[in-house]
Amino acid sequence: MTTPVLVVYNRSIYIFIMDYRPYSREWTRKRYLAEAIEEYFNTDASTDVIIGDISDVLQEKANLYQRRATKFKQVLKGVKEL
């Protein structure tokens, strides 16, 4: 069931159709994404800016998980040496 949701953010009113139960993790995630996308359109951000921002965020996450994987490998190596 879809649920229309009225959201007031930054003195603007948004109506979203949500496919999730209100205030669930999925609903909140989709709401924040919709607000972020709306902000790009409200500020007339270019496609290059939008793509660049998405790329930066994904690269930051990839770097974080790469560092975590490296640390796990170091711990695993240490455990195997015991």
N, C-alpha and C positions, 0 to 999 in steps of 0.2 A: 504494500500500500504506500502510495506517495503522500507526503504531508507538505502542504504549503507552509512556509515559515517566513514571518516578517522579522527582519533584523534591522536595527538602527545602528549604524557604524559611522563614525566621523561625520555626524549630522546628515548622513544620507540614509535613505530607506531602501532596503533591498528585499525582494521577495524571492525566495528560493523554493524549488520543489525538491524535497529530500526523499530519497529512497530508503532511509534508515529511520529507526526509532529515534525520536527527538532526544537529544542530550546523550546519546550513545557515543562511544569512541568514534565510530564510523561517521556519524552525523556531524560531530565536532570537526573531524578531519576535513570532510567535504565542505563544511561551512567556511572554515579558514581558507581553504584553497579557492573557493568561489570569491571570497572577499579580496584575496590577493590578486586574483585575475581581474576583478572589477577595478582595483586600484591602478593596475597597468593601463586599462582602458580610460579611466578617468583622467589620467595624467598624459594621455596620448603618447605613451612610451612606444618607441619603434620596435619592430619585430626583432632587430638585432639586440636591443636591450633586454627584451623578454627572454630570448634564447640564451644570451650571455648570462643572465641571472640564473636561469635554470641550470645551465652548464656549470656555473660556479658552485651552486649548492650541491649538485651531484658529485662534483669533483672533491669538494670538502668532505663529503660523506665517504667517498671512495678512499681518500687518504686516511681518514679516521679508522676505517675498517682494515685497511692495509697495515697500519701501525698496530692495531689490536692483534691481527693475525701474526705479525712478526713477534710480538710479545708472547703469544700463546706457543709459537714454535720454539722460542727460547726456553720457556718453562718446560715444554715437552722434552726438549733435548736434555735439560738439566735432570728431569725425572728419569730419563733413560740411562743417564750416566751414574745413577745411584746404585 
